[in-house]
Each structure stands twice: as structure tokens, then as C-alpha cells.
Amino acid sequence: MIVKKIIFCLLAVLLLAAVAHAADRLPPLARQALHKAQVNMDDSRFEDAAAVLREYMVQAEESVPVQVYLMLGGVYHKNRDWKRAYATFREGLDAHPSDSMLTRNCAVSCYELELYADAGRFFEKAYKLSMPSQPVLLFHAGSAYYSGEDFKSATRILLNLILQEKKPEKDWVRLAIHACLECGQPKKAESVLRKFLASNPGEAPYWELLAKLYLDSERYEKAASALEICYRVRTPTTKDLERLASLYTYSNAPMLASATLKRAHSGVADTKKGIKVASLYASAGRINEAVQHLARLGSSYAVERSKGNILYNARRFNEAESALLAAVERDPKAPESLYLLGMCAWEKRDWKGAKVIFSKLAGDKSFARRVKALLSVIDDLEATRREASM
């Protein structure tokens, strides 16, 4: 976008130069040379056109007019000889330091030669010389500095530009935001970005950028709000919604997280995602909703185990026991479900049932130490009861 605008700027100047040579105030020899050069250019004989103009410049007794430098530089540019084009425009500017078209063409030539710092300075000068004022030249200056990674100068130019204009162009504001970020000024970028979005609420990528700025400063609720707007402007992907759900989870908003995950996987039977939604319901204290959501996933080891875990943590031990028994039926060797089933018996003070289950885990490396302590307590309780009955 930026490069296209700059090239358009150069073409406009060359057209002006071609028209300007017909002015009566030009010396007769200059008019004649410009006319011959134009005829050669029309026939794509660029070397001949350049030779006519150079011969005139050598022979001219008067000061070489601006139009000659512009056309000769234009000839070189048409012939894709960027360096000679720039050298010609620069020579002309040395002779006519206040000419806005030569200054602008020097800026464009520097940009094409990747001399970005020089391009930025020439564009700034061209802006000061332009009558009437042409703010787009400041945008080109900022673009040149940005391309050369002089983000400090780019920020200076672009912020001044959007402050002085009542209705700055979108491209100007966009580049100012990125320049601020590259320059290490996130607060300034946020300020510009928020003003931009107030006038352009349909710019989804910039809502996403605002969310990133909020995340970087650990303002998670604001980040989530920005993303919600973004995903109403454009259709979010499943991964987009999963990231938003994670953000709600991190912000301790489990109900919003679960609702967002449901949006992400609506119409898709995904057990793993469904269990995650149920867990979020449970963390928000919506145990019944969690269990109902799991019921819609059908019966499997993972679903029954998750249901048993949720009900156990809710201290609904009888229901948890039923779910965990169903899980164990599907995978009798699953130690996690066995352990939790034993804990249900423990919480119900069913010491005999707990002992039977914990004994099955005595040889499991993951649970041996835990069940050993629990079995020791049960043995002590049984010993105490026996002594009491004697």
C-alpha cells in the first residue's frame, strides 16, 4: 500500500513535468530540447531522449530550467536506471533548492534505492515546500523512516500528522500505531488505537491488536472484551474461541469460559472439549449443569470419571460412587477412578468397602503411599472397635 502510493506520487510529478515544458517562459533552446526528448520518449527511445537533454545542458548558456532536470530524471526512471534518475534529480535540486517537484522526486528515488533516511528527510522538505500543504507527504516521510527502522522518527512524524489533521486517513493511523509499538511506546499506541477504533469499529485486526496490548499489561478483562468485539466483527475460528475461553478461565470467569467453549464446539461431538466445558461449569458451582452437559456426551470411561470427580468434589458421594463404578466397569485397572471410589466409601464411613478398594491399589506405584496411610487408619479404627467390644 505505502509503496504503491509513493510510486503514484512520482508518476504524477513526471506528468506535471511533461506538461510544464510547453510554458512560454522557458528559453527557446530548452523548449526545443524538451520537445525532441518527449518525441523520443513517446517512441521508447530513452537513450536518445537522454542524449538530447544532456547535450542541451552542456551547451546552455542560461541556467538549466527545472523542467529539464525533471524530464531527464524521468527518462532514466522510465529506463529503470534508478541511480542516474536520483543523481539527476539531486543535481537539479542543488541548482533549484526550493523546487517542490524536484524535492519530491529525490524522495521517491531514495525510497526506491532503499535510502530510507534520505527519503524521509526529502519528503519532510517536500511537505514544507508544498503549496497548498499536502499532508500525504508527511505520511510518506513516516513510511520511509519506518521502512528504514527509524521508528523514533516515524513516530514523531506520524503522531504530528494525525494530530494536525481533523480526519486522518486510516493508513496514517495504522502506521502510527505500529510505529509507536516498534518504538516501545505501548501506552501511546493504545491511545491512538482506541481513538481509531472509536471511528472505525469494523476493523477486526485492530481490536485484536488492542487485546494484545491489554494482555501485555495484564488487563485480562479488557483483553477479553476487545476480543469479544473482534469476534463479532469477523467470524472467529475454533482456536480463537478456545483462546478466549482460556482467557476467561484465567480471569476466574468460568461461566463465560464454558459458554465460549460451547460456541467453539457447537454441533461437534467432542468428548474432550465437552468434559472441559463441564469442568468449567463445576468450577462456577453449577454442578447440575455440569452433570447434564456430561450426560449429553454419552457414556464412556472419560465421561463417567469426570462426572464422578465433579460429584465427589461437590460432596455428593452417592452419585459420585455410581459414576465411578460405571467408570471402573469400563476400565477395571484405572487407578484414579479406583482411588476416588475408595474415597467415596471413606467419606461415607464405609470402612470395609474403602479397605477392599484401597487394598487393590497397594501395589500401584502412583497410589501405594497414599493408600498405605489410609489403610493404616482403617486398621487402627478396626482395632479400636474390637477392643471396645471385648
N, C-alpha and C positions, 0 to 999 in steps of 0.2 A: 504494500500500500504506500509506504513512505517513498520508496524508490520510484514508483510509477508517478507519483505527484511531482517529484523533483525532475524527472525526465520531461514530463509535460511542461514544466516551468521553462526548461531550456528550449524546447521546440517553440514555445510562444515567443520567446525573445528573438529567436532566429527569424521567425516570420515578421516580427516588427522590423528587424534589421533589413530584410529584403524589401519591405515597402518603403522604408525611410530613405533609401538611396535615391529615390526619384525627386527628393526635395530640391527646389531651385537654388537653395543657399549653398549647395555643395559646389566645389570648384569643378569646372568643365572636365578636366582630366580624371578627376575622381569619379564623376558620373559615368564617363565613358568606360573606365576600368570596371566599375561595378556592373554596368550593363553587360559587358563582354563576359565577365565572370559568371553572371546569372545565366546567360545563354549556355555556357559550358556546363554549369551545374544542372540545368534542365536536361541536358543530354548525358548526364552522369560522367562527364569528363572532368573529374575533380582535380587531377594534376594540372590540366590546362587552366582551370579556373584559378587555382592557387598561383600558377606562374604569372598570369595576368596581374593579379593583385600585388604580388611581390615585386614585379617589375615597376608597377606604378609607385610603390612605397620607396623604391630605390631612387627613382627619377624625380619624385615630387619635391618641388621647392617649398611648397606650403606645408603646414602641419597636417599630418595624415588624419583624416576625419575618423570619428568613432565608427561610422558605418563600415569602413574598410576593414578595421580590426574585427568587427563582428562577423562580417561575411567571410573573411579569411579563416577565422576560427571555426565558423560554421562549416566551411568546406572540409577542413581537417576532421571535424567531428563526423560529418557525413561519411568520410572515408575511413572512419573508425581509428583515426590517429589521435588518440586521446591526449598524449603528451604534447604534441605540437599544437593541438587546439588550446590546451591550457596555457602554453608558452605565449601564444598569440594574444589570447585574452589578457594575460598578465602584462604583456608589453603595452597593449592598448590602455590598460588601467594605469600604468606608470605615466603614460602621456596624458591621460584624462582621468585623474584620480576621483573625480566627483560624478562619474557616469554610472548610473544605477544598473544599466543593462550589462555593461562590461563586468561590474562587480558581481552581479548575479551569475553570469556565465562562468566567472572564475570560481564561484562557489560550487556550481554544478560540476565543473571539470574536476575540481579537487575531490568531490564526493565520488565521482566515477573512478578516480585514481586511488581511492581509499585513503586520501589525505584528509581525514575527518576533522582534525582540529582546525586546519586551514579552512576547510569548507564551512565549519561553524562560524569562524570569525568573518568570513566573507558574507555569509548570509546575514549575520548581525549588521554588518556595514550596509548591505543592500537594503535592509529594513529601514535604517536611519535615512538613507537616500531616497526611499520610495515616496513619490508624491502622486496621489494621496497614499497614506500609510497602508501597507499591505501586511497584516499580522501573520499571514501564512508563511512569510519569510522567517519569522521567529520560530515557527513550528519546524521549518526545515533546518534552522540552526540547532534547535534542540535535538532533532533527529540525527543530525551529523555528529553532535557531541555524544549522543547515546550510542551510535554505531561505533564510535571510537573509544567507548567505555570510559569517557569522561563524564561520569554520572553526576558529579557535583555541578558542572557547568550546565548539563542538560536539565537538572532540577531547577537551577536558578532561572534559566531562560523560560522553561515551560510553566513554572508557577507564576512568573510575572505575566506571561501571555494569558493564562486563563483568569488571572485576577483582573486584568485590564479590559477583558472582553466581556460584554454582558451575556452573550450566548456563545461560549466557546464550542468549537467543533468536538464531536465525540473522540476523534483520533487524537486531538490535542490533550484531552483529559486522560485518555487511556495511557498515552505515553508518559504523561506527568506522573501518574500513579506508579508505573513501573520504574521510572527514574528515581522517584523517592525511595522505593523499596531497595533498588540497587545501591542507592546512596546511604542506606542504613537509617532512613527516617520513616519508620513504620507508622508513627503517630500522624505525621503529616500526610502520608499516603492514605491512611484511614479517613482523615478529614476530607481529603479530596474525593475519595471513593464514595463516601456517604453522600456528599453533595451531588456527585454524578448519578448515583442510583436514585436519588430523590427525583431527578428529572428523567431518568431512563430506567424505570423499574423492570423493563423487559430484558435487561442484559444479564442473562443467567451466569455467564463465566465470571462476572464481576461480583455477583452475590457469593459465588464460590470463593473468590479471592478474599472478600470481606470475612467470610467464615474462617479462612486460613489465618488472617490477621488476628481474629478473636482467639483462635486456638493457640497461636503463638504466645499470646499474653494470658492464657489460661482462663479466658472468659467463655466457659463452655456453654452456658445457656444462650448467650448471644450468638455463638457459633451455630448452635442447633437452629435458632430462629432464622439466621441467614440462609442456612441450607434448606429449611422448610420452604422459604420463599423461592429459592433457586429451583427446587423440585416441583414447584407449581408453575414456574415459567417454562421449564423443559421437563420432559419425561425422564425420571431417574431410572438408572439401571438397578438390578438386584443388588449389586455390590454397593452402589450409592446408598441405598436404604439400609443395608447391613451396617455400613459405617455410621450412618445417622443413629441407628439403634444402639450401637456400641457407645456413641457419644451420650445418648440419654442414660444408658446404664452407668457410665462413668459419672454422670451428673446426678446419680441417685434418683432417677425418674423412671422406675421400672415399668409403669403403666404405659408411658409414652414409648418406651423401648419395645415393649411387647406389641403395641399397636403398629409400630413402624415395621417390625419384623413380619407381622401378618400381612402388611401391604407388600412387603418384599416377596413373599411366597404365596400370595393369594392364588388359589386354584391349582397349587402344586403340592402333591402329597410327598412331603419331605420329612421323614421321621426325626432326623437330627435337628432340623430347624424348628419343627413343631415342639420338640422337647425343650428347646431353648426358650421358646415363647412361654411355655408352661412354667418354666423356672422363673421367668420374669414376673409372671402373674403371682407366683408364690412369694417372691421377694417383696411384692407390694401388699402382701397379706390377703390376696384374692385366691384362697385355697380352692374353693369350689370351682371357680372359673378355670383354674389350672388343671384340676382333675377332669373337668368337662372337655377341655381342649385336648387333653391326652386321650380321652375316650374316643374322640373323633379320628385319632390316628390308627385305630385298630389295636389288636393285642399282639405284643412282641416282647421279647426279653427286655429290650431297652426301654420300652414304654412302661411296662409293669415295674421295672426297677426305679424309674424316675417317679412314677406315681407313689410307690412305697416310700421313697426318700422324702418326697414333699409331705406326705401324710405323717410320716414319723416326726419330722421337724415341727409339724403343726400339733404334735402330741395326740393325734388321732390313731392310737396304736392298733385298735381292732381292724380298722380299714387298711392301715399300713400293712398289717400282717397278712391280710387277704391278697393284697397286690404283690407282696414279696414272695408269698407261697407260689403265686402264678409265675413269678419270675424264675424261682428256683425249679419249678416243674420244667421250664423251657431250657434251663441250664443248671443242672444239679451241682456242678462243680464251681459255680460262680461264688467266690469267697465274699465279695462285697455284699451281695444280697443275703447270703447266709448270716453274715455278721449282723447286719441290720435286723434280720428276722430274729436273731437271738436277743438283740437289744429290745425289741418289742416285748418279748417274753420277760426280759429283765424288768422293764418298766411296769409290766402288769404283775410283777412279783411271782411269775410262774417260774420258780427256781429250777424245777425239774426239767421243764421244756427248754429253758435257757441253757442248762448244763448239757443236755443232749446235743443242742446245736453248736455250742462253743467247743465241745469235745471234737466235733468234726473238723474244726479249724486249728486244732492243736499242732498239726503238722504243717500248717501253711506258714511260710516264712513272713508273709506280709502281716499276718494277724496273730501269730503264735504268742508274742509277748503280751499283747492286749488281752487275749482270751485267758492266758495263764493267770493273770491278776484277777480277772473276773471269776474264773473257776475256783481260785483260792478263797475268794469272798464267799462263794456259794458253799464250799466245803465247810467253812467256818460257821455259816448260818445253819447248815445241817447238823453239825456237831453240837451247836448250842441248843437246837431243838431236841436232839437226842438226850442231852444232859437234863433238859427241863422236864422231859417225860419220864425220867428214872425216879 
